[in-house]
Amino acid sequence: MVTGFHEVAFPLQLALGTSGGPVRRTDIVSLSNGRENRNSRWRDARRHYDAGSGVKSVADLYRVLEFFEARAGQLNGFRFRDPVDFQSCGPIATVSAADQAIGTGNG
């Protein structure tokens, strides 16, 4: 089986009812002198969502099960529309080509 990424989106009607958001992985070690050492395992936050709250009927449940079976569980990634993080600009701004710098040159 080929693994990787499937170019398919999680059903939007179910995605709008999910809960979750950014998660960071930080290890905190308490030292004998009372201080702490902190280490961030990930450079950037990762997103974690619970689709269970978006399931409102048995039909919805079967749609989720069918979707994940087609992805072989967690084996393959897929598109998920985060209702608060889905555009390249701020939440009230209009998307434009100048939202983010892709690269800079020296002429």
LINCORNOR-V305150 format. One record per residue. N is the residue number from 0. PSI is psi as a letter, one per 40 degrees, with the letter a starting at -180 (* if undefined). OMEGA is omega in whole degrees, -180 to 180 (none if undefined). D_LAST is the distance of its C-alpha to the last C-alpha in Angstrom with 1 decimal. Layout:
N_PSI_OMEGA_D_LAST ; N_PSI_OMEGA_D_LAST
//
This chain:
0_h_178_46.0 ; 1_h_179_42.3 ; 2_i_178_40.7 ; 3_b_-174_37.4 ; 4_h_174_36.5 ; 5_h_-179_38.4 ; 6_g_180_36.5 ; 7_i_-177_39.2 ; 8_i_172_39.6 ; 9_i_-177_42.3 ; 10_h_-174_44.7 ; 11_d_-179_43.4 ; 12_d_178_47.0 ; 13_d_-179_47.5 ; 14_d_-179_44.1 ; 15_e_179_44.7 ; 16_e_-177_47.8 ; 17_i_174_46.3 ; 18_i_180_46.0 ; 19_a_-179_43.4 ; 20_a_-176_39.9 ; 21_i_179_37.6 ; 22_h_176_39.2 ; 23_i_179_38.2 ; 24_h_-179_39.8 ; 25_h_175_40.6 ; 26_h_178_43.2 ; 27_h_179_45.2 ; 28_h_177_47.4 ; 29_h_-180_50.1 ; 30_i_-178_50.8 ; 31_d_180_54.3 ; 32_e_178_53.5 ; 33_e_178_52.7 ; 34_i_180_48.9 ; 35_i_168_46.6 ; 36_h_180_43.7 ; 37_h_-180_41.3 ; 38_h_177_39.0 ; 39_h_-178_36.8 ; 40_d_-178_37.1 ; 41_h_179_34.3 ; 42_d_-179_30.8 ; 43_i_177_30.9 ; 44_i_172_33.9 ; 45_i_-179_35.4 ; 46_h_177_37.4 ; 47_h_-177_41.2 ; 48_i_175_43.4 ; 49_h_-177_47.1 ; 50_e_-178_47.8 ; 51_d_-179_51.6 ; 52_e_177_51.6 ; 53_e_-179_50.2 ; 54_h_-177_53.2 ; 55_e_-178_55.9 ; 56_i_177_58.1 ; 57_d_178_59.2 ; 58_d_177_57.2 ; 59_d_180_54.0 ; 60_d_179_55.0 ; 61_d_176_55.3 ; 62_d_178_51.9 ; 63_d_179_50.3 ; 64_d_179_52.4 ; 65_d_-180_51.6 ; 66_d_-178_47.8 ; 67_d_175_47.8 ; 68_d_178_50.1 ; 69_d_178_47.7 ; 70_e_-176_44.9 ; 71_f_-180_47.4 ; 72_b_-179_47.4 ; 73_e_-175_44.4 ; 74_d_-177_43.4 ; 75_h_177_40.8 ; 76_i_-180_38.3 ; 77_i_179_38.1 ; 78_h_177_36.5 ; 79_h_-178_38.0 ; 80_h_176_37.2 ; 81_h_-176_37.4 ; 82_e_178_38.6 ; 83_e_-179_36.8 ; 84_g_-176_33.5 ; 85_e_179_32.5 ; 86_i_-174_29.4 ; 87_e_180_25.9 ; 88_a_179_26.6 ; 89_i_-173_29.4 ; 90_d_-179_33.0 ; 91_e_-180_33.4 ; 92_i_177_30.0 ; 93_h_-179_29.0 ; 94_h_178_26.7 ; 95_i_-180_23.4 ; 96_e_-177_20.0 ; 97_e_-179_18.6 ; 98_d_-176_21.3 ; 99_i_177_19.3 ; 100_h_179_15.8 ; 101_d_178_15.3 ; 102_i_177_12.1 ; 103_i_-180_8.9 ; 104_i_180_5.6 ; 105_e_176_3.8 ; 106_*_none_0.0
//
